[in-house]
Every structure is written in structure tokens, then in C-alpha cells.
């Protein structure tokens, strides 16, 4: 749904920023999903929210908005292909060249 970009010169000077941002977004996502799933007081006014969340989990394997290159490779590759086709970029490039590595950002 969204993509966060960082200037390369900022990343080169402060590599820790990319990992910190990634960790912050992972935590924010976890909190938002926990709030959505809390049935004591619904976060949004959807009467069938809990059953909708169960269906979304079943369809998307528990995470409708996964982070990371591998989970999003088909979409990212399609984006690169469309950008070449529409002449936004001169040539296709490896997906890995578009992202900085986030070493062990999740503590795994």
C-alpha cells in the first residue's frame, strides 16, 4: 500500500535510521492490528469487524500487509516492469538494488 523512501546520502551517513524506521513501522502495525482485534470496544464502527478480520487472516495467511522484499516481490517486480514499459526508467533493475538491507531488524 505504501512505500517509505530515504535519500541515499542520509542512509550513508546514518545507516541506523533505516533499521529504526523499519522497527517503528513493525511496532506501529502490530499495535494497530491489536487495537482492531480487541473486541471489548471496537476501534471502528463495523458490526462484523471480527468476522471480517478472520476472513482476511484466512485469505492472506495472517498478514494482509506484509513487509519485506520476498513477501512483496511479485508486486515490486510488476512495478519495475511497468516503469520500464511506460519509460519512467530506462532499464529494469534487480529489486534488491532498490532497498537497503535491514540486518536483523526484527531480532530474528
Secondary structure, 3 states (H helix, E strand, C coil): CCCCCCCHHHHHHCCHHHHHHHHHHHHHHHHHHHHHHCCCCCCCCCCCHHHHHHHHHHHHCCCCCCCCHHHHHHHHHHHHHHHHHCCCCCCCCCHHHHCCCCCCCCCC
